[in-house]
Amino acid sequence: MSKKDKVFTVKVRRDFCKGCGLCIEFCQKEVLGASAKLNSMGYNPAEPVKPEACVGCMICTQVCPDLAIEVYSG
């Protein structure tokens, strides 16, 4: 199975996210977007808007200053 055939799951821990938007800006596949709903801290956290487009590059996890994003294979 090649990497592009794999399915990846993106999980954003809403209450850890401060809505800085770095993950949204750096995602080349536009997997993430800003949520319309506020989290418990009053921020609009990132959320997967096109999860099927994720290729597992993990850039979102690397740029997130709050460690709020996890990417799983499978």
C-alpha positions in Angstrom: 0.0 0.0 0.0 1.5 3.3 -1.0 1.3 6.4 1.2 -1.3 8.1 -1.0 -3.6 5.0 -0.6 -3.5 5.2 3.2 -6.3 6.9 5.2 -5.3 9.5 7.8 -7.4 10.8 10.6 -6.8 14.4 11.9 -7.8 15.1 15.5 -7.9 18.6 17.0 -8.1 18.9 20.7 -10.5 21.8 20.7 -9.8 23.1 24.2 -6.0 23.1 23.6 -6.3 25.2 20.4 -6.1 28.9 20.7 -7.1 29.5 17.1 -3.8 30.9 15.8 -4.4 29.5 12.3 -0.9 28.3 11.7 -2.1 24.8 10.9 -4.7 26.2 8.5 -2.2 28.4 6.7 0.4 25.6 6.3 -1.8 22.8 5.2 -1.3 22.5 1.5 -4.3 20.2 1.1 -6.7 22.6 2.9 -7.7 19.9 5.4 -8.2 22.3 8.3 -10.4 25.3 8.7 -11.6 27.6 11.6 -14.6 26.3 13.5 -17.6 28.6 13.8 -18.1 27.4 17.4 -16.0 28.7 20.2 -14.0 26.4 22.5 -14.1 26.7 26.3 -11.4 29.4 26.2 -13.3 31.6 23.8 -11.3 30.8 20.7 -12.4 29.5 17.3 -10.3 26.3 17.1 -9.1 24.6 14.0 -11.2 21.7 12.8 -10.9 19.2 9.9 -13.1 20.5 7.0 -11.8 18.1 4.3 -10.4 15.2 6.3 -10.4 12.9 3.3 -7.8 15.1 1.6 -5.2 14.5 4.4 -2.0 12.9 3.1 -0.3 12.5 6.5 2.4 15.0 6.0 2.2 16.0 9.7 3.0 19.7 9.0 0.0 20.7 11.0 1.4 18.9 14.1 4.8 20.5 13.6 3.6 24.1 13.4 1.0 23.9 16.2 2.5 25.7 19.2 -0.1 24.2 21.5 0.3 20.5 20.5 -3.4 20.5 19.8 -3.3 18.4 16.6 -2.7 14.6 16.2 -2.7 12.7 12.9 -3.3 9.0 12.8 -2.7 6.5 10.1 -5.4 3.9 9.4 
